[in-house]
């Protein structure tokens, strides 16, 4: 029954995909083509968990006790709460709610204050699909006022959050008071490693996709692009050429590649990172754009000759600013890439299979794309290492975040 309702919900989301995509673009700012992709991406999670809910198998344990039968079953943990971000206002809800509902858990969603309408629209479609009243709830309003009761209430047994590491730490501390099961998907600061044995054009294409998707407002965005010195000049020149083709504008305009930053604070942080890098010796290359777009718009910018002491090399930018840093050896770049408390995702571009295996093994991240800028989706366990989060979303591991294990021992089974 749960699976049927979830599949109906996913179908309704697809049937209304154009209206939802326009709503996402108007609220969040991303180009309409990317919003359309997000709607299909989000519906895919519901379909995935509708099927995964039918595969929440337990296990039988070979008994160490005479005349006994031992088994483990999975059961719903109870009411769950989800606090979701503004950069993927539909997909981050469906990835969490699809898993919770498939597990048999009611879920309360607190969307970002910047994107409430997307959440309410998805909830309305859930009602039409047959979700029982109260099983999927959306709370819209002040984040602190709404989050604190969810943290204190013992009836809420699981919490899932996607957002900044700073806020994640606060929520983890609050959830500790009632010992909730917590899953966190936090900051990125992804390294993008380009070795000199790879085709420059291929690497530039991958770096552009990894940097500028969602206008750079993506936890997976390549924030530190390390390029081996032998091809550094050629890579920077080709990257600058591609950068010049990007068009900044309103998300509903067909030609737009880069929309506005959803929050003015994000746009201002981009400017701070550019100014800091320029003051410390970086070269600044900016794609020429119209000057009257407003303060939330940031022109795509390339910073070359970036050093590890610059802010952009130490902090996640979350915008359309690309930093290229030279390196000499594999050992050196691994040490620099791992010298961060963030460990969500990394990218490795090389034509050496041995190097790809070595580097993907040694890099301290939860997800690694080798010669690919695209690697997410419902079947993969999405999540990071270190201060980039706890737990996983998607895949078979995603539904486990909303389930408890129960071990049962049947004794005295001898005749």
Order of alpha helices (4+ residues) and beta strands (2+ residues): alpha-alpha-alpha-beta-beta-beta-alpha-beta-alpha-beta-alpha-beta-alpha-beta-beta-alpha-beta-alpha-alpha-beta-beta-alpha-beta-alpha-beta-beta-alpha-beta-beta-beta-alpha-beta
